[in-house]
């Protein structure tokens, strides 16, 4: 689904639809696909309403609540800045997402990759073998 398809159905403004979609992404009910010019959203078929939260990876007293939240997000798989903005309440800009992820890269918890021809960085948890 896209915001353009939802607008006539919901009869509301695109910004309000975007806010609703971001809320569903934060709840892990929707999975965003930022690879196309018009963002698409897919229903998360693995969603379970009463999923217990997984403990943070390599939790440490030196990590902030935001860093812990980012690590929990990364446990689900690689992310790009738009995923972080959509799913982490305390981060709402690309610059903020980049800065937060760089903290985790500097601590050796996360790796940063950029695919050839892409402008977006992809972040993933660092493997023990890395």
C-alpha positions in Angstrom: 0.0 0.0 0.0 1.1 3.6 -0.5 -0.1 6.9 1.0 -1.5 7.8 -2.4 -3.7 4.7 -2.5 -4.8 5.3 1.1 -5.7 9.0 0.8 -9.1 8.5 -1.0 -10.0 5.6 1.3 -9.2 7.4 4.5 -10.3 10.8 3.2 -7.4 12.6 5.1 -4.2 14.5 4.4 -1.0 12.7 3.3 0.8 13.9 6.5 -1.8 12.4 8.7 -1.6 9.1 6.8 2.2 9.2 7.1 1.8 9.6 10.8 -0.6 6.7 11.0 1.7 4.5 8.9 4.7 5.4 11.1 2.8 4.4 14.2 2.0 1.0 12.6 5.7 0.6 11.7 6.7 1.4 15.3 4.3 -1.3 16.5 5.9 -3.7 14.0 2.6 -4.2 12.2 3.8 -2.8 8.9 7.1 -3.3 7.0 8.3 -0.3 5.0 9.9 -0.6 1.6 11.9 2.5 0.8 13.4 1.2 -2.4 10.9 2.8 -4.7 10.2 6.5 -5.3 6.7 6.2 -3.7 7.3 4.3 -0.5 5.3 1.1 -0.1 4.2 -0.5 3.1 3.5 -4.2 3.5 1.7 -6.0 6.3 4.1 -7.8 8.6 2.9 -11.4 8.4 5.1 -12.3 11.4 3.4 -9.8 13.7 2.2 -11.1 17.0 0.3 -8.7 19.2 1.8 -9.9 22.4 5.4 -10.4 21.3 7.7 -10.0 24.3 10.5 -7.5 23.7 13.8 -9.1 23.1 16.6 -8.0 25.5 19.2 -5.6 24.0 22.2 -7.2 22.4 25.4 -6.6 24.4 23.7 -4.3 26.8 26.0 -2.1 28.7 25.8 0.7 31.2 27.5 2.9 28.6 24.6 2.7 26.1 21.8 5.2 26.2 18.1 4.2 25.9 18.2 5.3 22.3 21.2 3.1 21.6 19.5 0.2 23.3 16.4 0.8 21.2 18.6 0.9 18.0 20.2 -2.4 18.9 16.8 -4.0 19.4 15.7 -2.8 16.0 18.9 -4.2 14.5 18.2 -7.6 16.0 15.4 -7.8 13.4 17.8 -7.2 10.5 19.7 -4.5 8.6 18.2 -1.0 8.6 18.6 2.3 6.7 18.1 5.8 8.1 14.5 5.9 7.0 13.7 2.7 9.1 15.3 4.4 12.1 13.3 7.6 11.7 10.1 5.6 11.3 10.7 3.2 14.2 12.6 5.2 16.9 10.6 8.0 18.5 13.6 10.0 19.7 15.1 10.2 16.2 13.3 12.2 13.5 15.9 13.3 11.0 18.4 11.6 8.7 21.3 13.5 10.4 20.0 12.3 13.8 19.8 8.7 12.6 23.3 8.9 11.1 24.8 10.4 14.3 23.2 7.7 16.5 24.3 4.9 14.3 27.8 6.3 14.1 28.0 6.1 17.9 27.3 2.3 17.7 29.8 1.9 14.8 32.4 3.7 16.9 31.6 1.3 19.9 32.2 -1.7 17.5 28.6 -3.0 17.8 27.4 -2.1 14.3 28.8 -2.2 10.8 28.0 0.4 8.1 27.7 -0.6 4.4 26.8 1.2 1.2 25.9 -0.7 -1.9 27.3 0.4 -5.2 25.1 3.0 -6.8 23.1 3.6 -3.6 23.1 6.8 -1.6 21.8 5.1 1.6 23.9 3.5 4.2 22.8 0.1 5.5 23.5 -0.7 9.2 23.6 -4.2 10.7 24.8 -5.8 13.9 28.4 -6.6 13.9 29.1 -10.4 13.9 31.6 -11.9 16.3 33.6 -12.8 13.2 33.7 -9.2 11.9 
